[in-house]
Amino acid sequence: MLFKSLEFKNVIGQKVKIIEIPVLEEDSTYKFMIQARLQTYVTSLYEEKSLKKCYSFKDYLKKIMKWPDYERLFKIGELKNNA
């Protein structure tokens, strides 16, 4: 899976970077959901005055999405024989 990143300045002028944003195909069933969640995430970070400069969108999705949807989105498979 391909990932992209986004960099912007927040309300106080600090650079904020969001990494691990999944790039989805146009016909993906998750495309709208990811766009809406990314917009919500960017809005919340824009208004936040924190010392952290780099955020992972993948970790954010792991916290807020249902696990079966997260697995389907990132196609996480179980390893065979602990390999």
MDTraj code that builds the backbone (N, CA, C; nanometers):
import mdtraj as md
import numpy as np

residues = "MET LEU PHE LYS SER LEU GLU PHE LYS ASN VAL ILE GLY GLN LYS VAL LYS ILE ILE GLU ILE PRO VAL LEU GLU GLU ASP SER THR TYR LYS PHE MET ILE GLN ALA ARG LEU GLN THR TYR VAL THR SER LEU TYR GLU GLU LYS SER LEU LYS LYS CYS TYR SER PHE LYS ASP TYR LEU LYS LYS ILE MET LYS TRP PRO ASP TYR GLU ARG LEU PHE LYS ILE GLY GLU LEU LYS ASN ASN ALA".split()
xyz = np.array([
    [0.0844, -0.1170, 0.0000],
    [0.0000, 0.0000, 0.0000],
    [0.0891, 0.1236, 0.0000],
    [0.0472, 0.2244, -0.0734],
    [0.1189, 0.3506, -0.0788],
    [0.0674, 0.4448, 0.0290],
    [0.1583, 0.5243, 0.0825],
    [0.1231, 0.6229, 0.1829],
    [0.1718, 0.7598, 0.1379],
    [0.1037, 0.8626, 0.1831],
    [0.1480, 0.9981, 0.1553],
    [0.1562, 1.0734, 0.2877],
    [0.2120, 1.1917, 0.2831],
    [0.2197, 1.2735, 0.4030],
    [0.1672, 1.4130, 0.3720],
    [0.1347, 1.4859, 0.4764],
    [0.0774, 1.6192, 0.4634],
    [0.1468, 1.7084, 0.5649],
    [0.1881, 1.8264, 0.5219],
    [0.2548, 1.9200, 0.6111],
    [0.1857, 2.0559, 0.6012],
    [0.1592, 2.1176, 0.7168],
    [0.0924, 2.2471, 0.7208],
    [0.1331, 2.3205, 0.8476],
    [0.0968, 2.4462, 0.8558],
    [0.1231, 2.5255, 0.9761],
    [-0.0064, 2.5388, 1.0550],
    [0.0040, 2.5215, 1.1866],
    [-0.1150, 2.5306, 1.2705],
    [-0.1438, 2.6753, 1.3064],
    [-0.2375, 2.6948, 1.3971],
    [-0.2859, 2.8269, 1.4341],
    [-0.1743, 2.9177, 1.4870],
    [-0.0760, 2.8620, 1.5560],
    [0.0314, 2.9447, 1.6124],
    [0.1542, 2.9508, 1.5215],
    [0.1449, 2.8925, 1.4020],
    [0.2532, 2.8999, 1.3051],
    [0.3546, 2.7871, 1.3120],
    [0.3285, 2.6860, 1.3938],
    [0.4180, 2.5718, 1.4067],
    [0.3921, 2.4728, 1.2932],
    [0.4992, 2.4187, 1.2325],
    [0.4819, 2.3183, 1.1277],
    [0.4359, 2.1871, 1.1891],
    [0.3338, 2.1282, 1.1289],
    [0.2795, 2.0005, 1.1719],
    [0.2820, 1.9074, 1.0526],
    [0.3259, 1.7835, 1.0739],
    [0.3329, 1.6859, 0.9664],
    [0.2489, 1.5639, 1.0036],
    [0.1656, 1.5212, 0.9104],
    [0.0867, 1.3994, 0.9272],
    [0.1421, 1.2980, 0.8275],
    [0.1852, 1.1833, 0.8785],
    [0.2437, 1.0796, 0.7942],
    [0.1527, 0.9583, 0.7886],
    [0.1843, 0.8658, 0.7008],
    [0.1134, 0.7380, 0.6853],
    [-0.0350, 0.7556, 0.6502],
    [-0.0619, 0.8426, 0.5547],
    [-0.1981, 0.8598, 0.5035],
    [-0.2129, 0.7631, 0.3864],
    [-0.3044, 0.6658, 0.3939],
    [-0.3154, 0.5678, 0.2859],
    [-0.3675, 0.6290, 0.1561],
    [-0.3095, 0.5862, 0.0454],
    [-0.3563, 0.6274, -0.0870],
    [-0.4478, 0.5174, -0.1373],
    [-0.5744, 0.5512, -0.1589],
    [-0.6732, 0.4515, -0.1989],
    [-0.7144, 0.4717, -0.3441],
    [-0.7614, 0.3647, -0.4060],
    [-0.8106, 0.3727, -0.5431],
    [-0.9440, 0.4465, -0.5445],
    [-0.9801, 0.4993, -0.6596],
    [-1.1039, 0.5770, -0.6728],
    [-1.2285, 0.4958, -0.6377],
    [-1.2285, 0.3666, -0.6674],
    [-1.3475, 0.2845, -0.6434],
    [-1.3453, 0.2152, -0.5064],
    [-1.2530, 0.2520, -0.4191],
    [-1.2429, 0.1910, -0.2867],
    [-1.3635, 0.2288, -0.2015],
    [-1.4127, 0.1339, -0.1251],
    [-1.5277, 0.1600, -0.0387],
    [-1.4889, 0.2454, 0.0823],
    [-1.3610, 0.2550, 0.1120],
    [-1.3142, 0.3304, 0.2279],
    [-1.2704, 0.4731, 0.1940],
    [-1.2717, 0.5098, 0.0676],
    [-1.2188, 0.6392, 0.0246],
    [-1.2894, 0.7566, 0.0935],
    [-1.4219, 0.7572, 0.0938],
    [-1.4959, 0.8673, 0.1565],
    [-1.4705, 0.8720, 0.3064],
    [-1.4709, 0.7557, 0.3712],
    [-1.4502, 0.7503, 0.5157],
    [-1.3120, 0.8043, 0.5524],
    [-1.2098, 0.7670, 0.4762],
    [-1.0742, 0.8128, 0.5038],
    [-1.0642, 0.9638, 0.4815],
    [-1.1258, 1.0146, 0.3763],
    [-1.1232, 1.1589, 0.3501],
    [-1.1906, 1.2364, 0.4627],
    [-1.3034, 1.1890, 0.5088],
    [-1.3756, 1.2569, 0.6156],
    [-1.2966, 1.2529, 0.7462],
    [-1.2394, 1.1387, 0.7773],
    [-1.1608, 1.1267, 0.9008],
    [-1.0322, 1.2093, 0.8939],
    [-0.9707, 1.2161, 0.7762],
    [-0.8504, 1.2974, 0.7604],
    [-0.8833, 1.4457, 0.7797],
    [-0.9950, 1.4897, 0.7240],
    [-1.0361, 1.6292, 0.7401],
    [-1.0614, 1.6611, 0.8876],
    [-1.1271, 1.5716, 0.9587],
    [-1.1527, 1.5904, 1.1012],
    [-1.0224, 1.5949, 1.1800],
    [-0.9293, 1.5059, 1.1452],
    [-0.8008, 1.4986, 1.2137],
    [-0.7187, 1.6256, 1.1905],
    [-0.7137, 1.6717, 1.0669],
    [-0.6387, 1.7934, 1.0349],
    [-0.6984, 1.9130, 1.1089],
    [-0.8301, 1.9223, 1.1127],
    [-0.8964, 2.0319, 1.1829],
    [-0.8623, 2.0314, 1.3315],
    [-0.8630, 1.9130, 1.3922],
    [-0.8312, 1.9045, 1.5351],
    [-0.6845, 1.9405, 1.5611],
    [-0.5946, 1.9010, 1.4728],
    [-0.4532, 1.9333, 1.4909],
    [-0.4241, 2.0796, 1.4607],
    [-0.4996, 2.1388, 1.3708],
    [-0.4794, 2.2789, 1.3358],
    [-0.5029, 2.3696, 1.4562],
    [-0.6026, 2.3354, 1.5360],
    [-0.6378, 2.4182, 1.6507],
    [-0.5610, 2.3808, 1.7771],
    [-0.4899, 2.2698, 1.7764],
    [-0.4175, 2.2226, 1.8939],
    [-0.2832, 2.2935, 1.9062],
    [-0.2502, 2.3324, 2.0278],
    [-0.1216, 2.3981, 2.0528],
    [-0.0347, 2.3016, 2.1327],
    [0.0301, 2.2091, 2.0631],
    [0.1103, 2.1090, 2.1320],
    [0.2553, 2.1142, 2.0839],
    [0.3411, 2.0451, 2.1544],
    [0.4826, 2.0434, 2.1199],
    [0.5150, 1.9376, 2.0149],
    [0.4252, 1.8448, 1.9947],
    [0.4492, 1.7374, 1.8992],
    [0.4374, 1.7917, 1.7564],
    [0.5318, 1.7526, 1.6693],
    [0.5343, 1.8065, 1.5336],
    [0.4987, 1.7048, 1.4267],
    [0.4977, 1.5767, 1.4615],
    [0.4720, 1.4728, 1.3625],
    [0.3678, 1.3748, 1.4181],
    [0.2649, 1.3494, 1.3392],
    [0.1556, 1.2611, 1.3799],
    [0.1370, 1.1519, 1.2757],
    [0.0963, 1.0335, 1.3203],
    [0.0710, 0.9222, 1.2304],
    [-0.0802, 0.9051, 1.2127],
    [-0.1261, 0.9188, 1.0898],
    [-0.2684, 0.9012, 1.0610],
    [-0.3075, 0.7542, 1.0764],
    [-0.2157, 0.6641, 1.0460],
    [-0.2421, 0.5209, 1.0600],
    [-0.2686, 0.4857, 1.2064],
    [-0.1900, 0.5414, 1.2987],
    [-0.2129, 0.5170, 1.4412],
    [-0.3458, 0.5767, 1.4865],
    [-0.3797, 0.6934, 1.4334],
    [-0.5079, 0.7566, 1.4650],
    [-0.6238, 0.6674, 1.4198],
    [-0.6116, 0.6126, 1.2977],
    [-0.7176, 0.5238, 1.2477],
    [-0.7286, 0.3980, 1.3325],
    [-0.6159, 0.3480, 1.3796],
    [-0.6159, 0.2281, 1.4634],
    [-0.6966, 0.2522, 1.5907],
    [-0.6920, 0.3737, 1.6424],
    [-0.7635, 0.4065, 1.7656],
    [-0.9129, 0.4252, 1.7439],
    [-0.9529, 0.4796, 1.6288],
    [-1.0939, 0.5173, 1.6137],
    [-1.1768, 0.4227, 1.5274],
    [-1.1107, 0.3412, 1.4451],
    [-1.1857, 0.2501, 1.3572],
    [-1.2133, 0.1178, 1.4265],
    [-1.3154, 0.0504, 1.3804],
    [-1.3403, -0.0858, 1.4256],
    [-1.2305, -0.1747, 1.3675],
    [-1.1834, -0.2705, 1.4472],
    [-1.0685, -0.3506, 1.4073],
    [-1.0892, -0.4265, 1.2758],
    [-1.2048, -0.4895, 1.2505],
    [-1.2215, -0.5579, 1.1210],
    [-1.2092, -0.4630, 1.0011],
    [-1.2611, -0.3401, 1.0148],
    [-1.2476, -0.2416, 0.9068],
    [-1.1021, -0.2004, 0.8889],
    [-1.0317, -0.1818, 0.9992],
    [-0.8899, -0.1446, 0.9934],
    [-0.8088, -0.2542, 0.9241],
    [-0.8362, -0.3793, 0.9581],
    [-0.7656, -0.4916, 0.8950],
    [-0.7932, -0.4975, 0.7455],
    [-0.9187, -0.4770, 0.7054],
    [-0.9525, -0.4805, 0.5630],
    [-0.8876, -0.3644, 0.4884],
    [-0.8822, -0.2490, 0.5510],
    [-0.8228, -0.1321, 0.4877],
    [-0.6734, -0.1523, 0.4622],
    [-0.6032, -0.2025, 0.5611],
    [-0.4589, -0.2197, 0.5486],
    [-0.4187, -0.3623, 0.5121],
    [-0.5170, -0.4504, 0.4951],
    [-0.4940, -0.5891, 0.4539],
    [-0.3871, -0.6576, 0.5394],
    [-0.4116, -0.6530, 0.6701],
    [-0.3188, -0.7145, 0.7653],
    [-0.3517, -0.8636, 0.7703],
    [-0.2542, -0.9458, 0.7398],
    [-0.2718, -1.0890, 0.7459],
    [-0.1964, -1.1503, 0.8611],
    [-0.2421, -1.2630, 0.9079],
    [-0.1722, -1.3302, 1.0150],
    [-0.0512, -1.4024, 0.9586],
    [0.0560, -1.4038, 1.0356],
    [0.1763, -1.4720, 0.9950],
    [0.1632, -1.6218, 1.0235],
    [0.2104, -1.7020, 0.9328],
    [0.2051, -1.8461, 0.9493],
    [0.3303, -1.8927, 1.0252],
    [0.3117, -1.9784, 1.1219],
    [0.4214, -2.0389, 1.1990],
    [0.5133, -1.9352, 1.2618],
    [0.4557, -1.8251, 1.3086],
    [0.5310, -1.7186, 1.3752],
    [0.6452, -1.6629, 1.2929],
    [0.6319, -1.6654, 1.1619],
    [0.7403, -1.6153, 1.0753],
    [0.7170, -1.4719, 1.0369],
])
top = md.Topology()
chain = top.add_chain()
for i, resn in enumerate(residues, 1):
    res = top.add_residue(resn, chain, resSeq=i)
    for name in ("N", "CA", "C"):
        top.add_atom(name, md.element.get_by_symbol(name[0]), res)
traj = md.Trajectory(xyz[None], top)
